[in-house]
């Protein structure tokens, strides 16, 4: 990967310890695609503190929809966690989506494992609702949990 920002994002995600090697491989593919075609399939948002990459979020338009988006990744550097970075990134995404359209739907898929409880609480706190669950999707005992959030401009 030749893009410095993409490499920094990958290192940040790896440092969290929250992602498996396979997940980091997929993230690397996503970052390569983003660096080749920024904004086409993936939009990268970043949060910086004193020149340090504190966190990033990747989202993109959902194919075959008018105003639906997938939130693919949120990662916050371990020494910047629990400081509102993830929430600020999610806010940036929501603002950007409502600048483009009067409404949007955001979809997030995450793991149902116990060690992902914090991530699931994050989405609930950000006003996402659990929209579905597929038992044993990732592996035995690890459900796929689907969250969604509808945005609209206040009139």
C-alpha atoms as one frame of an Amber mdcrd trajectory, in Angstrom:
protein
   0.000   0.000   0.000   1.623   3.245  -1.066  -0.790   5.844   0.337   0.542
   7.161   3.681  -2.925   7.897   5.093  -4.174   4.431   4.154  -1.151   2.875
   5.878  -1.759   4.962   8.998  -5.397   3.871   9.062  -4.424   0.215   8.782
  -1.884   0.575  11.614  -4.471   2.337  13.773  -7.006  -0.437  13.218  -4.411
  -3.122  13.979  -3.381  -1.329  17.179  -6.929  -1.535  18.558  -6.747  -5.318
  18.797 -10.422  -5.403  17.841  -9.948  -6.851  14.358  -8.842 -10.288  13.226
  -6.082 -10.771  10.668  -8.730 -11.581   8.047 -10.632  -8.389   8.877  -7.431
  -6.351   8.586  -6.799  -7.935   5.167 -10.252  -6.796   4.055  -9.607  -3.328
   5.486  -6.358  -3.166   3.534  -8.250  -4.018   0.327 -10.821  -1.312   1.106
  -8.077   1.239   1.779  -6.309   0.346  -1.475  -9.578   0.817  -3.371 -10.201
   4.113  -1.554  -6.696   5.363  -2.393  -7.163   4.491  -6.069 -10.685   5.963
  -6.341 -11.387   8.271  -3.357 -15.080   8.856  -2.784 -16.335   6.388  -5.398
 -17.177   3.305  -3.320 -15.606   4.365  -0.026 -15.452   7.668   1.800 -12.772
   8.050   4.463 -13.206  10.474   7.351 -10.441  11.131   9.844  -9.985  12.751
  13.224  -6.588  14.135  14.204  -5.173  15.237  17.549  -1.879  17.121  17.573
  -0.882  15.657  14.200  -1.706  12.126  15.340  -4.376  10.045  13.595  -6.840
   9.591  16.451  -9.372   7.622  14.431 -11.065   7.032  11.115 -14.418   6.012
   9.681 -15.134   4.485   6.273 -18.572   4.510   4.717 -19.995   4.347   1.223
 -23.140   4.320  -0.855 -25.082   1.072  -0.865 -25.447  -0.218  -4.436 -28.942
  -0.178  -5.978 -30.313   2.346  -3.473 -31.056   6.051  -3.696 -29.952   7.236
  -0.287 -28.681   4.273   1.706 -25.131   3.962   2.969 -23.042   1.323   4.654
 -20.860   2.283   7.584 -17.994  -0.166   7.108 -15.329   0.716   9.647 -14.749
   2.838  12.701 -11.411   2.568  14.446 -10.028   4.773  17.187  -6.413   4.661
  18.285  -6.105   2.960  21.695  -4.694   6.072  23.405  -7.587   8.187  22.057
 -10.438   5.828  22.958 -13.223   6.865  25.333 -12.785  10.530  24.352 -15.682
  10.896  21.892 -13.617  10.395  18.721 -15.917   7.685  17.332 -18.951   9.872
  17.967 -17.327  12.854  16.267 -16.526  10.724  13.238 -20.077   9.395  13.085
 -21.389  12.975  13.389 -19.167  14.050  10.457 -20.615  11.244   8.345 -24.200
  12.183   9.200 -23.582  15.863   8.413 -21.959  14.942   5.084 -24.888  12.698
   4.146 -27.468  15.385   4.908 -25.490  17.924   2.880 -26.052  15.652  -0.141
 -29.678  14.713   0.414 -32.746  15.439   2.536 -32.591  11.963   4.034 -30.408
   8.893   4.290 -30.412   5.425   5.775 -27.236   4.065   7.339 -26.644   0.338
   7.739 -24.017  -1.218  10.010 -23.166  -4.873  10.434 -21.195  -5.990  13.470
 -20.371  -9.090  15.439 -22.533 -10.526  18.182 -19.611 -11.791  20.274 -19.291
 -10.644  23.874 -16.072  -8.761  23.091 -18.085  -6.589  20.654 -20.554  -5.466
  23.317 -18.919  -2.022  23.491 -19.298  -1.553  19.738 -22.963  -2.542  19.896
 -23.569  -0.116  22.782 -21.878   2.600  20.726 -24.386   2.160  17.901 -27.335
   2.098  20.283 -26.073   5.280  21.969 -25.780   6.900  18.503 -29.500   6.161
  17.857 -29.097   3.107  15.647 -31.698   0.423  16.122 -31.053  -3.286  15.905
 -32.768  -4.268  12.663 -31.812  -7.906  12.447 -29.614 -10.717  13.622 -28.349
 -13.835  11.899 -27.324 -16.465  14.447 -23.900 -18.106  14.056 -23.175 -16.048
  10.932 -19.454 -15.420  11.460 -18.864 -18.614  13.417 -20.597 -20.772  16.027
 -21.858 -18.372  18.704 -20.962 -15.237  16.723 -24.067 -13.644  15.270 -24.176
 -10.941  12.636 -26.004  -8.003  14.213 -27.511  -5.442  11.852 -28.141  -1.871
  12.946 -29.750   0.953  10.998 -30.379   4.645  11.425 -32.558   7.001   9.399
 -31.424  10.579   8.956 -33.564  13.446   7.747 -33.257  17.191   7.625 -35.417
  18.915  10.183 -38.017  21.095   8.553
